[in-house]
C-alpha cells in the first residue's frame, strides 16, 4: 500500500514538473492581414528555435495599440507586437529585433482616386504640409508626423480612417509598405488607391513586447529570433509573406520624403 501511494505521488510530481505553461497573446478584433499571420508564425518558430515549450492562447483585445500595451503592463496579456516608442518600452519588455526589417517606416500614401492630381507636383515636406493626414490617435506615427510639421488628424476608429479618405474628408492616410496592399484589398473600395509618385520614410521598428511578469519568454524570444537570423529562417519567412507584395507596389519611380523620428533609437 505504501509503495502504491509513493508511486502515485511520484507520477503526480512528474506531471506537474512537465506541465506546459500558457502564453496569452493579444489578438486585435479586426480582419487579420499577412502582417498578422507572419507575426503569429514568426512567434511560433522563434519559440520552437529556442526550444521553449509553451501553449499559445489568443486573447481578443480592442484594436487600440496603447490599450493593449497597458494590458501588457498590468499582466492581463503576456505578449503583443507594436511599433516601438520610448513610452511603450517602459510598459513592457521590448525585444529589439525589427520584425519588418525597416519597412514599417516606409509609408505609402493611401488617397482618394479623385485627389491624384493634387499630389502630382509635391516634392517636399513643405508642399505636403498644405494637406492633412489621418492616423490613429495612439499611434507613434501621429507624433512623428506632427513633429515634422505635417498636419495630422488623430482618430480612434480604425475603419473610420479609411472611410474619411474614401469620402474625400482627409487628403491622405500613410500606411506601411508591409500592410498597405492587404488593407486596400480588404476595403473593397475603388475610390481608394495607393499614390504611385510619393511616399514617406522615417526610422522606426516593429517589436515583440512581452509582459514584465514573463521575463523567461522575453529571453526565449531573443534567443529564438537570433538563431533564426543566423540560419536564414527569418529571411525565408519574411520573403514568403512579403516579397511579392513589396515588389508589386507602384513605387519604382516614386519620390521619397524623409522625416525625422525623435522617438526611436536604432538597436545597438
C-alpha positions as a Python dict, from the first residue, in 0.01 Angstrom:
ca = {
    (1, 'X'): (0, 0, 0),
    (2, 'X'): (277, 238, 93),
    (3, 'X'): (457, 160, -232),
    (4, 'X'): (139, 235, -430),
    (5, 'X'): (97, 574, -261),
    (6, 'X'): (462, 655, -328),
    (7, 'X'): (418, 573, -699),
    (8, 'X'): (107, 793, -716),
    (9, 'X'): (293, 1083, -561),
    (10, 'X'): (584, 1031, -799),
    (11, 'X'): (352, 1036, -1102),
    (12, 'X'): (179, 1348, -973),
    (13, 'X'): (515, 1521, -924),
    (14, 'X'): (628, 1425, -1274),
    (15, 'X'): (313, 1551, -1442),
    (16, 'X'): (338, 1879, -1253),
    (17, 'X'): (707, 1921, -1336),
    (18, 'X'): (648, 1881, -1708),
    (19, 'X'): (325, 2082, -1728),
    (20, 'X'): (338, 2324, -2019),
    (21, 'X'): (273, 2686, -1928),
    (22, 'X'): (36, 2905, -2128),
    (23, 'X'): (134, 3220, -2317),
    (24, 'X'): (-156, 3460, -2365),
    (25, 'X'): (-106, 3652, -2691),
    (26, 'X'): (-315, 3960, -2773),
    (27, 'X'): (-532, 3935, -3085),
    (28, 'X'): (-694, 4250, -3221),
    (29, 'X'): (-1065, 4240, -3307),
    (30, 'X'): (-1033, 4318, -3677),
    (31, 'X'): (-957, 4148, -4007),
    (32, 'X'): (-618, 3974, -3998),
    (33, 'X'): (-369, 4053, -4274),
    (34, 'X'): (-50, 3886, -4392),
    (35, 'X'): (128, 4112, -4144),
    (36, 'X'): (-52, 3942, -3855),
    (37, 'X'): (-23, 3588, -3991),
    (38, 'X'): (351, 3640, -4041),
    (39, 'X'): (392, 3754, -3681),
    (40, 'X'): (198, 3459, -3541),
    (41, 'X'): (413, 3219, -3743),
    (42, 'X'): (733, 3403, -3655),
    (43, 'X'): (643, 3384, -3287),
    (44, 'X'): (584, 3009, -3306),
    (45, 'X'): (906, 2947, -3497),
    (46, 'X'): (1116, 3164, -3265),
    (47, 'X'): (988, 2982, -2955),
    (48, 'X'): (1050, 2649, -3127),
    (49, 'X'): (1403, 2753, -3223),
    (50, 'X'): (1469, 2845, -2860),
    (51, 'X'): (1324, 2507, -2751),
    (52, 'X'): (1086, 2695, -2523),
    (53, 'X'): (779, 2478, -2480),
    (54, 'X'): (464, 2679, -2420),
    (55, 'X'): (97, 2665, -2513),
    (56, 'X'): (-13, 2976, -2704),
    (57, 'X'): (-363, 3107, -2649),
    (58, 'X'): (-508, 3417, -2811),
    (59, 'X'): (-690, 3682, -2609),
    (60, 'X'): (-907, 3919, -2809),
    (61, 'X'): (-831, 4284, -2735),
    (62, 'X'): (-966, 4616, -2855),
    (63, 'X'): (-773, 4736, -3165),
    (64, 'X'): (-616, 5028, -2978),
    (65, 'X'): (-241, 4982, -2955),
    (66, 'X'): (-191, 5178, -2636),
    (67, 'X'): (-471, 4993, -2457),
    (68, 'X'): (-308, 4661, -2540),
    (69, 'X'): (31, 4780, -2420),
    (70, 'X'): (-135, 4892, -2096),
    (71, 'X'): (-293, 4547, -2066),
    (72, 'X'): (58, 4404, -2102),
    (73, 'X'): (182, 4627, -1823),
    (74, 'X'): (-100, 4502, -1597),
    (75, 'X'): (-30, 4138, -1678),
    (76, 'X'): (-368, 4086, -1848),
    (77, 'X'): (-193, 3952, -2159),
    (78, 'X'): (161, 3821, -2199),
    (79, 'X'): (266, 3924, -2547),
    (80, 'X'): (181, 4166, -2826),
    (81, 'X'): (360, 4338, -3113),
    (82, 'X'): (374, 4706, -3195),
    (83, 'X'): (575, 4989, -3338),
    (84, 'X'): (814, 5090, -3067),
    (85, 'X'): (842, 5419, -2878),
    (86, 'X'): (1010, 5525, -2552),
    (87, 'X'): (675, 5520, -2370),
    (88, 'X'): (589, 5172, -2492),
    (89, 'X'): (928, 5035, -2392),
    (90, 'X'): (850, 5145, -2035),
    (91, 'X'): (529, 4942, -2028),
    (92, 'X'): (669, 4602, -2130),
    (93, 'X'): (988, 4422, -2230),
    (94, 'X'): (1072, 4517, -2589),
    (95, 'X'): (1257, 4255, -2795),
    (96, 'X'): (1478, 4485, -3009),
    (97, 'X'): (1462, 4286, -3331),
    (98, 'X'): (1300, 4482, -3622),
    (99, 'X'): (1036, 4231, -3727),
    (100, 'X'): (970, 4403, -4062),
    (101, 'X'): (1329, 4499, -4146),
    (102, 'X'): (1256, 4874, -4152),
    (103, 'X'): (969, 4854, -4400),
    (104, 'X'): (728, 4963, -4126),
    (105, 'X'): (882, 5310, -4158),
    (106, 'X'): (826, 5327, -4533),
    (107, 'X'): (482, 5480, -4572),
    (108, 'X'): (275, 5463, -4887),
    (109, 'X'): (3, 5725, -4909),
    (110, 'X'): (-347, 5589, -4948),
    (111, 'X'): (-565, 5855, -5108),
    (112, 'X'): (-895, 5910, -5284),
    (113, 'X'): (-860, 5849, -5656),
    (114, 'X'): (-1002, 6192, -5734),
    (115, 'X'): (-707, 6354, -5549),
    (116, 'X'): (-430, 6205, -5766),
    (117, 'X'): (-369, 6535, -5945),
    (118, 'X'): (-341, 6713, -5609),
    (119, 'X'): (-21, 6520, -5535),
    (120, 'X'): (144, 6531, -5878),
    (121, 'X'): (378, 6823, -5811),
    (122, 'X'): (451, 6760, -5445),
    (123, 'X'): (822, 6701, -5391),
    (124, 'X'): (898, 6844, -5048),
    (125, 'X'): (776, 6820, -4692),
    (126, 'X'): (675, 7187, -4702),
    (127, 'X'): (449, 7122, -5000),
    (128, 'X'): (296, 6816, -4836),
    (129, 'X'): (229, 7022, -4523),
    (130, 'X'): (-50, 7200, -4709),
    (131, 'X'): (-251, 6878, -4693),
    (132, 'X'): (-384, 6679, -4397),
    (133, 'X'): (-316, 6317, -4300),
    (134, 'X'): (-512, 6086, -4074),
    (135, 'X'): (-361, 5843, -3820),
    (136, 'X'): (-462, 5651, -3511),
    (137, 'X'): (-485, 5869, -3204),
    (138, 'X'): (-248, 5644, -3006),
    (139, 'X'): (-3, 5556, -3285),
    (140, 'X'): (362, 5669, -3263),
    (141, 'X'): (324, 5774, -3630),
    (142, 'X'): (86, 6052, -3525),
    (143, 'X'): (356, 6212, -3311),
    (144, 'X'): (615, 6162, -3586),
    (145, 'X'): (406, 6346, -3845),
    (146, 'X'): (331, 6627, -3601),
    (147, 'X'): (699, 6659, -3508),
    (148, 'X'): (774, 6708, -3877),
    (149, 'X'): (510, 6984, -3903),
    (150, 'X'): (274, 6775, -4114),
    (151, 'X'): (-92, 6833, -4024),
    (152, 'X'): (-247, 6512, -3894),
    (153, 'X'): (-594, 6433, -3766),
    (154, 'X'): (-594, 6168, -3492),
    (155, 'X'): (-884, 5923, -3490),
    (156, 'X'): (-973, 5633, -3260),
    (157, 'X'): (-1165, 5409, -3501),
    (158, 'X'): (-954, 5213, -3748),
    (159, 'X'): (-1219, 5166, -4020),
    (160, 'X'): (-1330, 5527, -3991),
    (161, 'X'): (-991, 5642, -4117),
    (162, 'X'): (-1037, 5458, -4446),
    (163, 'X'): (-1390, 5594, -4473),
    (164, 'X'): (-1271, 5953, -4423),
    (165, 'X'): (-1023, 5915, -4710),
    (166, 'X'): (-1278, 5742, -4934),
    (167, 'X'): (-1526, 6025, -4879),
    (168, 'X'): (-1265, 6291, -4953),
    (169, 'X'): (-1273, 6432, -4598),
    (170, 'X'): (-899, 6369, -4547),
    (171, 'X'): (-622, 6411, -4803),
    (172, 'X'): (-412, 6102, -4731),
    (173, 'X'): (-362, 5806, -4499),
    (174, 'X'): (3, 5692, -4460),
    (175, 'X'): (27, 5311, -4439),
    (176, 'X'): (340, 5099, -4423),
    (177, 'X'): (468, 4914, -4728),
    (178, 'X'): (408, 4596, -4527),
    (179, 'X'): (34, 4642, -4479),
    (180, 'X'): (-99, 4883, -4744),
    (181, 'X'): (-178, 4626, -5017),
    (182, 'X'): (-363, 4393, -4778),
    (183, 'X'): (-558, 4681, -4628),
    (184, 'X'): (-653, 4819, -4967),
    (185, 'X'): (-779, 4478, -5078),
    (186, 'X'): (-982, 4439, -4759),
    (187, 'X'): (-1162, 4772, -4811),
    (188, 'X'): (-1321, 4672, -5147),
    (189, 'X'): (-1349, 5040, -5237),
    (190, 'X'): (-1250, 5160, -5585),
    (191, 'X'): (-1222, 5518, -5458),
    (192, 'X'): (-909, 5425, -5259),
    (193, 'X'): (-572, 5396, -5434),
    (194, 'X'): (-202, 5393, -5347),
    (195, 'X'): (-31, 5713, -5456),
    (196, 'X'): (232, 5598, -5709),
    (197, 'X'): (461, 5902, -5715),
    (198, 'X'): (536, 5976, -5349),
    (199, 'X'): (599, 5807, -5015),
    (200, 'X'): (726, 5893, -4667),
    (201, 'X'): (1015, 5732, -4484),
    (202, 'X'): (1134, 5755, -4127),
    (203, 'X'): (1341, 5529, -3899),
    (204, 'X'): (1123, 5301, -3693),
    (205, 'X'): (1075, 4938, -3596),
    (206, 'X'): (807, 4689, -3502),
    (207, 'X'): (895, 4476, -3198),
    (208, 'X'): (755, 4191, -2994),
    (209, 'X'): (658, 4322, -2649),
    (210, 'X'): (643, 4084, -2352),
    (211, 'X'): (487, 4138, -2011),
    (212, 'X'): (740, 4220, -1741),
    (213, 'X'): (591, 3929, -1548),
    (214, 'X'): (722, 3687, -1815),
    (215, 'X'): (1097, 3764, -1849),
    (216, 'X'): (1164, 3400, -1938),
    (217, 'X'): (951, 3444, -2251),
    (218, 'X'): (1148, 3755, -2349),
    (219, 'X'): (1474, 3566, -2306),
    (220, 'X'): (1349, 3277, -2518),
    (221, 'X'): (1227, 3508, -2795),
    (222, 'X'): (1560, 3690, -2811),
    (223, 'X'): (1740, 3358, -2840),
    (224, 'X'): (1499, 3215, -3095),
    (225, 'X'): (1497, 3521, -3321),
    (226, 'X'): (1876, 3539, -3311),
    (227, 'X'): (1901, 3174, -3416),
    (228, 'X'): (1652, 3232, -3699),
    (229, 'X'): (1853, 3528, -3824),
    (230, 'X'): (2175, 3326, -3814),
    (231, 'X'): (2038, 3025, -4005),
    (232, 'X'): (1842, 3231, -4259),
    (233, 'X'): (1497, 3112, -4150),
    (234, 'X'): (1395, 3467, -4057),
    (235, 'X'): (1470, 3593, -4409),
    (236, 'X'): (1295, 3299, -4575),
    (237, 'X'): (977, 3358, -4375),
    (238, 'X'): (980, 3732, -4445),
    (239, 'X'): (1028, 3677, -4817),
    (240, 'X'): (749, 3421, -4831),
    (241, 'X'): (497, 3664, -4686),
    (242, 'X'): (608, 3996, -4832),
    (243, 'X'): (840, 3969, -5131),
    (244, 'X'): (566, 3958, -5396),
    (245, 'X'): (358, 4233, -5233),
    (246, 'X'): (656, 4466, -5189),
    (247, 'X'): (764, 4415, -5549),
    (248, 'X'): (410, 4483, -5671),
    (249, 'X'): (384, 4826, -5504),
    (250, 'X'): (376, 5109, -5762),
    (251, 'X'): (683, 5279, -5614),
    (252, 'X'): (953, 5225, -5877),
    (253, 'X'): (973, 5594, -5970),
    (254, 'X'): (824, 5743, -5655),
    (255, 'X'): (979, 6040, -5474),
    (256, 'X'): (1076, 5990, -5112),
    (257, 'X'): (1016, 6248, -4841),
    (258, 'X'): (1234, 6168, -4541),
    (259, 'X'): (1107, 6252, -4194),
    (260, 'X'): (1280, 6266, -3858),
    (261, 'X'): (1174, 6034, -3579),
    (262, 'X'): (1299, 6156, -3240),
    (263, 'X'): (1107, 5874, -3068),
    (264, 'X'): (1325, 5590, -3194),
    (265, 'X'): (1679, 5473, -3133),
    (266, 'X'): (1843, 5217, -3359),
    (267, 'X'): (1916, 4898, -3156),
    (268, 'X'): (2286, 4852, -3082),
}
